[in-house]
Amino acid sequence: MPSCCHGPPTWPASTGFRRPSTGSSLPPFSHIYHAFHGYEQLIAAHSKDPLFTVELPGLPPMRIRDIPSFLTVPSTSGDFYSALHTVVKEAFLTLDSEVKKSPTKPKVLVNTFDELEADALSAVGDTDVIAIGPVLQSVSEGSAKASGFDLFKPDEKGYMQWLDSKPEKSVVYVSFGSLAVLKEEQMDEILRGLKASGRPYLWVVRKDCRLEGVLELEEPGESAMVVEWCSQARVLAHPSVGCFVTHCGWNSTLESLAFGVPTVAVPQWTDQVTNAMSIERAWGTGVRGEANEDGVLDGDELMRCLDLVMGDGERGEEIRRKAELWKERAAEATNEGGSSDRNLRAFVNEIATSNQNCH
């Protein structure tokens, strides 16, 4: 997700009609909530110190570098981050107004599950935050068509067939989402690191972002394949995929957890840094690649991270074990009787009862 959560822009309308808003990840929601409730000045005062630690109520200590990036930029700076800062702050002020005038707590639905973010779920006391995830794209082409929603574009490049030809957990899948525009230097370093790792890789790169060295990989080879688009859920569910190099958008983060794929986190902006922190420190399903002084993840660092996550060492084994554990927990949450299943059923029943009482 490119911003803190998908919910805030809908709050003015949803609160007016007494209906819930929808959100994505809880930790950014909770961090942003507390930032605008007593911690905004503290964060701003230390915004230039990435290692300064902030302790927000009900949440583990976190460094400035791990806080959603727009919170460290003054709302008066005049750039994109300041505009986002202003929009999100106004949304939270709207929520505050609803809390004051409503006899019941406002409700925010979030695409996560209780077991994944227990601390964050309890960190916002005056809002009823309801976890209903993971909500994911179906990986079954047949079921998508049967439902009337065919989410799959034709696999014209044959990437699924290419994955079929690779050993189990051997492929590095690389995608930075649909919004991120990487610098040419960063693209070059990713390519260098992937080649140096010696592992087969599937890399999603928009045509407008391609380098000469990447264009040479237009046709799939034994060790590499580059595509403009793929069904990420299907790729992550494929048994040959052993690691996901990701920008840590929330959808990608949740998919990596739900499909049990270890990650190399390369966050770019907004809440992605918070998600990367959770991947490495809270859930233990991956490592964060450390950028150099120019903000670039160099090829050697990428290769180090891939070796750590996919190698035979104890750390890699532990990461893979944790990834499988969270895969099981995510499935349990959405199964009948699981935490998200119960939460959603209770919410629907409450809405139905409320509507009946209005007639």
Residue, then its C-alpha position, 0 to 999 in steps of 0.5 A: m500500500p502506498s500510504c498508511c492505510h486505505g481507510p482515512p480518505t473514506w472516513p468523512a463519508s463513512t462516519g456520516f452514514r454510520r458505516p465502517s471505514t476500511g484500512s490495511s495494516l494495523p501498525p501504521f494505523s496505530h503509529i499514525y494515530h498516536a503520532f497525531h495524539g501527542y507525539e507529532q512534535l517529538i517525531a518532528a524534533h528527531s526527524k533527522d536522527p534515523l536511530f532515535t527511538v520513539e515509544l508509542p503507547g501499546l507498541p514496541p519501541m521503534r526508530i525514526r527510520d521505521i516510522p511512516s516516512f511522511l510523519t517525519v516531514p513537516s506539513t508545511s514543507g510543500d512537497f508530496y510528503s507534506a501533502l500526504h501528511t496533511v490529508v492523513k492528519e485531517a482524516f484522523l481529526t475527522l475520526d476524532s470528531e466522530v468519537k466525540k459525538s457518537p454513542t458507539k465507537p467508530k469501526v475500522l476494518v483492516n486487512t490483517f489478522d488478530e494473531l499477526e498484530a495483537d499489540a497494534l490491535s489493542a493500541v487504539g482504545d477509542t476506535d473499534v479496529i476489526a481484523i478481517g484478513p488476510v483478504l487476498q486475490s484467489v490463486s485459482e484461475g478457475s474459481a476466479k472465472a466461476s465467480g465472474f471476476d477473471l483477475f488473470k491476464p493471459d500468461e503471454k510470457g509463459y512465466m508460470q511454465w518457466l517457474d514449473s521448470k525450476p527446483e522447489k524454493s530456488v527462484v528469487y521473485v523481484s517486484f517493487g509494485s506498480l507505483a515505485v520508480l527506481k533510480e537507474e543506479q538502483m536498477d543496475e545494482i539489483l541486476r548486478g546482485l541478482k546475477a551475482s547470487g547465481r540463483p534463477y530469478l523472475w523480475v517484474v519491471r515496467k517497460d519505462c523502467r528498463l535498463e539495457g541490461v534488463l532488456e537483454l532478458e526479454e526472452p526467458g532464459e535458463s536463469a532469468m526472466v523479466v516480465e512487465w506484469c504477473s499475477q503476484a499471488r499465483v507466483l508467490a503460491h508457486p513451490s519454486v519461489g524461495c524468496f521475495v525481494t519486495h518494496c514492502g507495500w502492505n498487499s505484498t507484505l501480507e501475500s508473502l506471509a499468507f503464502g509462506v515466502p521469506t522476504v528481502a525487504v527494500p522499502q521505498w517510502t511511506d508505511q513500507v519502512t514500518n512493514a519492513m521493520s515488522i518483517e524483520r523484527a516482529w515476525g522474523t520472516g525476512v531481512r531488510g537490505e541496508a541502503n548506502e549513503d545515497g539511498v541505494l541498495d547495492g548489489d553486494e548487499l542484495m546478494r548478502c541478503l539472498d544468501l542469508v534468506m535462502g542459504d543453509g545457515e541457521r538464520g535462513e533456516e529460522i526465517r523459513r521456519k517462521a514463514e511457514l508458521w505465519k502461513e499456517r496462522a494466516a490460513e487458520a484466521t480465515n478458515e471457518g471459526g478462525s479469528s478473522d472469520r469470527n470478526l467478520r461474521a460478528f460485524v455483519n450481524e451487528i450491521a444487520t441488527s442495526n439496520q433492522n432497528c432503524h426500520 
